[in-house]
Amino acid sequence: MFDFSFSEFISEDLVRILYAISIVLAIVAAIAGVFAAFSNSVSAGIGALILGPVVLFVYILFIRVLMEFFIVFFRIADYLKQIAENTAKADITAKVDNTALQDGYQLYHHTFFFNRKGTWSVIQQGMNDNNHYARRYHWKSEAVDNFVCEPHQAICCDLKGKSLNMVASESEKARQISTILSKEKPDKIVSEIKKVEQLILPKRHDIKPLDLNAKRFEKIMIKTHECQPDNFEALLGIKGVGPKTIRALSLLSELVYGAKPSFLDPARFSFSHGGKDGHPYPVDKNAYDFSINFLKEIINKASVNQIEKRETFKRLSSF
């Protein structure tokens, strides 16, 4: 009642209470009406006994429909709020896998699943144009305590390489310093970048001259300075902050403050059966058949009705 920000709604609970009160009052009014009718005449009382329940039923039905209208209205507002929150989560997961984790795989597929309970999952896939390998990124809400620190449930790929991994736990200091640098006056940071252009950098920093475009970098730094992000997640959420900006900030973090980010590839394993085009390798038919039979066994044991099982088997047979 004293939540002046209106971040939480009591509307549905209030509607239920009002509905219960309306029913009680309607019943009391109907009983009182019958007694009043009998006090006038027996015929009026009999009429009230016959018509009273009908009027009571119509009244309660009207109240029910009215209350359901309000409930639907409030739930639409809640669902829109949930969609907005989930959209923000979907955006940050994509930004993390394209910008904070730079492993050479460009995202081309993104799927976000969620339910009414608030749990969600993300599956997105990236492709490396140079080696023709794909990489899949798995997120699960129950396992995400921090969107920018070890947030993945799994990263699947058959090939590993060097990566700038700003979401590794080892990169915590680099994330903090990068955020601090993004809030500094732009001319100060740009002057440091211009100095870096003249250095011979270690191989782990894949920074090309094009990545250190001082004019472009200055525009982004002006925006981050205006936004004053509170943390690395907020920094990633700023429009225009992309892989080059994060690479430049991570480089300054290491060179100026000694905050070295992680360069370990977080990919662990892959369930890929191979590619139809032969990349990364031809389809393993035996493994493919084993997977399908395994799924059939799971469907047979599933506690669903026969119609749903048949439909599931039809979809599975299409593979």
ZAMARGU-4260 file (C-alpha; in steps of 0.2 Angstrom, whole numbers, plus 5000, padded with zeros to 4 digits):
<rodrens>
0) 5000/5000/5000 | 5015/5012/5004 | 5024/5007/4988 | 5024/5025/4980 | 5035/5019/4965
5) 5021/5006/4960 | 5034/4993/4956 | 5022/4980/4963 | 5004/4979/4960 | 4990/4973/4972
10) 4977/4974/4959 | 4973/4955/4957 | 4972/4952/4975 | 4961/4967/4977 | 4949/4961/4963
15) 4947/4944/4972 | 4943/4952/4988 | 4930/4964/4980 | 4922/4949/4971 | 4920/4939/4987
20) 4912/4954/4995 | 4901/4957/4981 | 4894/4939/4982 | 4891/4940/5000 | 4882/4957/4999
25) 4872/4950/4984 | 4866/4935/4995 | 4862/4945/5010 | 4852/4957/4999 | 4843/4943/4991
30) 4838/4935/5008 | 4833/4952/5014 | 4822/4955/4998 | 4813/4938/5001 | 4809/4942/5019
35) 4803/4960/5014 | 4792/4952/5001 | 4784/4940/5013 | 4781/4954/5025 | 4770/4962/5012
40) 4760/4947/5006 | 4763/4928/5003 | 4761/4929/4984 | 4775/4942/4984 | 4786/4931/4995
45) 4783/4916/4983 | 4787/4927/4968 | 4803/4933/4977 | 4808/4915/4980 | 4806/4911/4962
50) 4814/4926/4954 | 4827/4930/4968 | 4839/4916/4963 | 4838/4920/4945 | 4842/4938/4948
55) 4855/4933/4960 | 4863/4922/4947 | 4863/4935/4934 | 4870/4948/4946 | 4884/4937/4951
60) 4888/4932/4933 | 4889/4951/4928 | 4901/4954/4943 | 4911/4939/4938 | 4913/4945/4920
65) 4917/4963/4926 | 4930/4957/4938 | 4938/4945/4924 | 4939/4960/4913 | 4949/4970/4926
70) 4960/4954/4929 | 4964/4953/4911 | 4968/4971/4910 | 4980/4970/4925 | 4988/4954/4918
75) 4991/4962/4901 | 5001/4975/4910 | 5011/4962/4919 | 5014/4952/4903 | 5020/4968/4894
80) 5032/4972/4909 | 5038/4954/4908 | 5041/4955/4890 | 5051/4971/4892 | 5062/4963/4905
85) 5065/4948/4895 | 5069/4959/4879 | 5082/4967/4890 | 5089/4950/4895 | 5089/4944/4877
90) 5098/4960/4872 | 5112/4958/4885 | 5115/4940/4881 | 5118/4944/4863 | 5129/4958/4867
95) 5139/4947/4879 | 5142/4934/4866 | 5146/4946/4852 | 5156/4960/4862 | 5162/4954/4879
100) 5167/4937/4873 | 5177/4939/4857 | 5181/4922/4850 | 5179/4925/4831 | 5161/4918/4830
105) 5148/4931/4824 | 5130/4927/4830 | 5118/4924/4817 | 5104/4914/4827 | 5096/4919/4843
110) 5082/4911/4852 | 5075/4916/4869 | 5063/4905/4879 | 5053/4910/4894 | 5038/4905/4905
115) 5026/4914/4916 | 5036/4909/4932 | 5050/4920/4926 | 5063/4907/4921 | 5071/4908/4904
120) 5084/4900/4893 | 5094/4907/4878 | 5102/4897/4864 | 5112/4907/4851 | 5124/4901/4837
125) 5139/4910/4829 | 5149/4906/4814 | 5167/4908/4810 | 5169/4913/4791 | 5188/4908/4792
130) 5187/4890/4798 | 5168/4887/4794 | 5165/4881/4811 | 5149/4885/4821 | 5148/4888/4840
135) 5133/4887/4851 | 5130/4897/4867 | 5118/4891/4880 | 5111/4901/4894 | 5100/4896/4908
140) 5092/4908/4921 | 5095/4897/4936 | 5113/4897/4933 | 5115/4916/4929 | 5120/4926/4945
145) 5129/4939/4934 | 5127/4943/4916 | 5145/4947/4914 | 5154/4935/4925 | 5154/4916/4920
150) 5135/4917/4914 | 5135/4903/4902 | 5128/4886/4905 | 5138/4879/4891 | 5148/4884/4875
155) 5149/4871/4862 | 5161/4869/4848 | 5174/4857/4841 | 5187/4869/4839 | 5196/4880/4852
160) 5207/4895/4849 | 5212/4912/4857 | 5198/4923/4863 | 5196/4939/4873 | 5185/4933/4887
165) 5179/4948/4897 | 5166/4938/4905 | 5178/4926/4913 | 5180/4927/4932 | 5199/4931/4929
170) 5194/4946/4920 | 5185/4954/4935 | 5198/4968/4937 | 5199/4971/4919 | 5180/4974/4919
175) 5181/4986/4933 | 5195/4996/4925 | 5186/4996/4908 | 5171/5003/4917 | 5181/5016/4926
180) 5190/5021/4910 | 5173/5023/4900 | 5168/5036/4913 | 5184/5047/4911 | 5185/5063/4901
185) 5186/5057/4882 | 5201/5068/4878 | 5211/5059/4891 | 5207/5041/4885 | 5209/5046/4867
190) 5226/5053/4870 | 5231/5036/4878 | 5224/5027/4863 | 5235/5038/4851 | 5250/5032/4861
195) 5245/5014/4859 | 5245/5016/4840 | 5264/5018/4841 | 5267/5003/4852 | 5272/4985/4846
200) 5258/4975/4855 | 5259/4957/4862 | 5251/4944/4850 | 5237/4941/4862 | 5230/4958/4858
205) 5223/4956/4841 | 5222/4975/4839 | 5223/4982/4821 | 5226/5000/4816 | 5208/5000/4810
210) 5202/4995/4827 | 5210/5011/4835 | 5202/5024/4825 | 5204/5038/4837 | 5189/5049/4830
215) 5177/5034/4831 | 5183/5029/4848 | 5181/5047/4854 | 5163/5048/4849 | 5160/5032/4859
220) 5169/5038/4874 | 5159/5054/4874 | 5143/5044/4875 | 5150/5033/4889 | 5156/5048/4898
225) 5138/5055/4897 | 5130/5039/4903 | 5142/5036/4917 | 5139/5017/4918 | 5139/5009/4935
230) 5146/4993/4930 | 5152/4983/4915 | 5135/4976/4911 | 5129/4994/4910 | 5144/4998/4899
235) 5139/4984/4887 | 5121/4990/4886 | 5126/5008/4879 | 5122/5009/4861 | 5137/5010/4850
240) 5149/5001/4862 | 5155/4986/4852 | 5169/4974/4851 | 5182/4987/4845 | 5178/4998/4860
245) 5179/4983/4872 | 5196/4978/4865 | 5203/4995/4866 | 5197/4997/4884 | 5204/4980/4889
250) 5220/4985/4881 | 5222/5001/4891 | 5217/4991/4907 | 5231/4980/4904 | 5244/4992/4898
255) 5241/5006/4910 | 5234/4997/4926 | 5241/4980/4924 | 5223/4972/4924 | 5225/4958/4912
260) 5209/4950/4904 | 5207/4932/4901 | 5212/4925/4884 | 5206/4907/4887 | 5193/4900/4875
265) 5178/4895/4886 | 5172/4882/4874 | 5171/4864/4881 | 5163/4852/4870 | 5150/4849/4856
270) 5135/4838/4852 | 5137/4842/4834 | 5134/4827/4822 | 5143/4836/4808 | 5138/4848/4794
275) 5128/4844/4778 | 5142/4853/4768 | 5156/4843/4776 | 5161/4856/4789 | 5167/4855/4802
280) 5167/4836/4797 | 5154/4825/4787 | 5139/4819/4797 | 5142/4804/4808 | 5127/4793/4803
285) 5129/4781/4817 | 5130/4794/4830 | 5115/4803/4822 | 5105/4787/4822 | 5109/4784/4840
290) 5103/4801/4845 | 5087/4799/4836 | 5084/4782/4845 | 5088/4790/4861 | 5075/4803/4859
295) 5062/4790/4854 | 5065/4781/4870 | 5063/4797/4880 | 5047/4801/4871 | 5040/4783/4874
300) 5044/4785/4893 | 5036/4803/4894 | 5021/4806/4904 | 5010/4813/4890 | 4995/4807/4881
305) 4995/4796/4865 | 4990/4811/4853 | 5005/4821/4859 | 5017/4806/4857 | 5011/4803/4840
310) 5013/4821/4835 | 5031/4821/4843 | 5036/4806/4833 | 5030/4814/4817 | 5041/4829/4820
315) 5055/4817/4825 | 5053/4807/4809 | 5055/4822/4798 | 5074/4822/4803
</rodrens>
